[in-house]
């Protein structure tokens, strides 16, 4: 059945497949037609899944024409186990992968581990039903191989390292959320309104954060939680560093103004009471949460 | 690591905000896009709408934020010198374009525009007065090269400075003398220059008015034996860069108007007989449509009678040069291309094969090439103002300039060869294609209506 589908695909898009083969220099790797056809068919299927309607034949041909042919052919050759292709890939991308891993994990040993784990997955050390399962199966040529590798290694880092850190952070945060109130009640002089002040501030902050523009909130997240530099944030947001700085300041001012406005108007707190809110909150939340989330990864 | 000290994360307020920021984010899940979307967002290859859509998710999602941050760190490590400043900031054009910066810049720009406009106007006035001075000087003083004294193809005073115009006249005199084998007369030009400048300073406006009326009304009214020489010279001046060979007319009569303004800038105004047309009434100085020649060729304003006689006489020169009138601007076809001049005749262009456009430089009495951006043959034009000109050509080519120098292509309603254009302004124009179909626009070519 699958063979029939591939045959139909090859017959329907023979010219486009031949063009990809030529542009991708498939002959350099002695890549057979079946493997290339399967790769292209998988790419088309992934693409069509994201569309509302099935594309016309011409659209499919144009899609095939826009693929990064050389990268896709190399990935396909690596996936099927052609040694020369794999050697070429290592020579071409090893340095970049190592640098990327070091950028994420500020530790040479752990960076090496991260990169090595990726090589193994790309090569396809794992087998299932006698078929090597290579990470290259998920590369469809819509972006360049370099871009795809960056996203893969970033995803690996986020999913494994972050999850590991976050599990620790959540448990600590949960405990901390509980403790301050209790400890405050136990240790400090009785302040019946203290929890109310903390709750009022928490609510005011939630309201103010919810009213932020998405980009403003992203900037705060990148700066305070992801610990990115202004330059890195500027690159993501397509802004100048000075603009990032100015907007962070403006957002911060806007947040504070809105928080105090909520506390003043809706909670009917006086200036003195608002100051108390902050004092109680910082006692209740003493640590910088970003440290809790990422710990020694920085 | 570049940090801004203003954003001290250890401050009380920041610590509170960070705590809530982290607590209120989603950990990520089914609504997260796949890696290709995040990569496309990071590479800025997502469409604007998709970017805004996903940013609403990213602002709330810890996992996606971490992915994007990871990509940013990777890029910073792998490509640290990638240009980050040559970007247009997003978000409603923020960045340097703040009112505090924009208003002073806009004010300076407006002031600069006003000053430039005043300077152009002053220069135009000076050239007009100086050219009329030059003409009157030539009239007053008989010179060896007096054969140049007719014609005013020049139908209006050119823009060139007086000195430039007079130096142009000297070169024309030299050409004429050379054509007749006579030595160049140079001394007259020098004294004329000084006198012209002096008179121009004393009576600018009066002379300008006279020049406007007299130059438009005159056309080579004086018959002279050197008509053919003058014709040669005029045509040569109309052809950049080297003058084409002009066949000697067996019986040179009056020629058609060749207006090459640079030449005629040095040409003396016709004598008092200018008001005594030897031909059928010519067009008024206001540029009313000129009389058509018996041969069916449109004649430029101000030349009617002489051009009629020329067409009738069938002179070789006349055959080589045809002129047609338009409501705004004047169009003349020469051996080397089509010459277009503005309604006030202060701007002159030549267009021709392979997208060639040249503009006459009154100061240097030469043709300055201009970049058309096309390579097709350009066949006609219309210039309602000195800074506005429309040109049409083959394969639906329409070009327009709004400053007299820089050309932009306008999308035509048809891809056929275009043969004429009549423009009344920068926005109003009518084109005609080879099949005779006419289209008009009133919005500068954004839309066209069949006529």
Interface residues (C-beta under 8 A of the other chain):
Chain A: X96 X99 X100 X102 X103 X104 X142 X143 X147 X148 X150 X151 X152 X153 X154 X155 X157 X158 X159 X162 X166 X173 X201 X202 X205 X206 X209 X212 X214 X215 X217 X218 X220 X221 X222 X223 X224 X225 X226 X228 X229 X230 X231 X232 X233 X234 X235 X236 X237 X238 X239 X240 X241 X243 X245 X247 X248 X249 X252 X255 X256 X278 X281 X282 X285 X286 X288 X289 X290 X293
Chain B: X1 X2 X3 X4 X6 X7 X9 X10 X12 X13 X14 X15 X16 X17 X18 X19 X20 X21 X22 X23 X24 X25 X27 X35 X36 X38 X39 X40 X42 X43 X44 X52 X55 X56 X58 X59 X60 X62 X63 X65 X66 X67 X68 X69 X70 X71 X72 X73 X74 X75 X76 X77 X78 X82 X84 X85 X87 X88 X89 X90 X91 X94 X95 X96
